Amino acid sequence: MHESHIASELLKIALGKAKENKAKKITKIYINLSKKDHITPENLKFHLKVLTKDTIAQGVEIEIKKANKTYIENIEIE
């Protein structure tokens, strides 16, 4: 469940950033995904979609690009 753990950690970060900004909704998450994590963007998106159910990120658009390390580049909020 390596993918689920990474997705969970990324979601925690996004939700924390949204809370700091008193957001009601996360509309888009921009993620840089490390090649070292051996996860496909599609698999990460799937796990994030499952984890966002019943959160302010439910239905979020997810943009992923390959990078040297995995992190959230930015989020869009309402």
C-alpha positions in Angstrom: 0.0 0.0 0.0 2.9 2.3 -0.7 0.7 4.3 -3.1 -2.0 4.8 -0.5 0.5 6.1 2.0 2.0 8.6 -0.3 -1.5 9.7 -1.4 -2.6 10.0 2.2 0.4 12.2 3.1 -0.1 14.4 0.1 -3.8 14.9 1.0 -2.9 15.8 4.6 -0.6 18.5 3.3 -3.2 19.8 0.9 -5.9 19.8 3.5 -3.6 21.6 5.9 -2.8 24.3 3.4 -6.5 24.7 2.7 -7.3 25.0 6.4 -4.6 27.6 6.9 -6.3 29.7 4.2 -9.8 29.0 5.6 -10.8 27.4 2.3 -14.2 25.8 1.8 -13.1 23.7 -1.2 -9.9 22.4 -2.8 -10.5 22.6 -6.6 -7.1 21.5 -8.0 -3.9 20.0 -6.7 -0.6 20.2 -8.6 1.7 17.4 -7.6 5.3 16.7 -8.6 5.9 13.0 -8.5 9.3 11.5 -8.0 10.4 8.8 -10.4 12.0 7.1 -7.4 8.6 6.4 -5.9 7.8 3.9 -8.7 4.1 5.0 -8.9 2.2 5.8 -12.0 0.4 9.1 -12.1 -2.8 7.2 -12.8 -2.4 5.0 -9.7 -1.7 8.0 -7.5 -4.8 9.8 -8.9 -6.9 6.7 -8.1 -5.8 6.6 -4.5 -6.3 10.3 -4.0 -9.8 10.2 -5.5 -10.7 7.4 -3.0 -9.1 9.3 0.0 -10.8 12.7 -0.9 -14.3 11.3 -0.5 -16.3 13.2 2.1 -13.6 15.9 2.4 -13.3 19.5 1.0 -11.2 18.0 -1.7 -13.8 15.6 -3.0 -14.0 15.9 -6.8 -10.6 17.7 -7.0 -8.8 18.0 -10.3 -5.3 16.5 -10.0 -2.4 17.5 -12.2 0.8 15.4 -11.9 4.1 15.8 -13.5 7.4 13.8 -13.0 10.1 15.4 -10.9 13.1 14.6 -8.7 11.1 14.5 -5.5 7.4 14.1 -4.6 5.6 17.2 -3.2 2.6 19.4 -3.7 3.6 22.3 -5.9 0.4 24.2 -5.4 -3.4 24.0 -4.7 -6.3 26.0 -5.9 -9.0 26.7 -3.3 -12.3 28.5 -3.0 
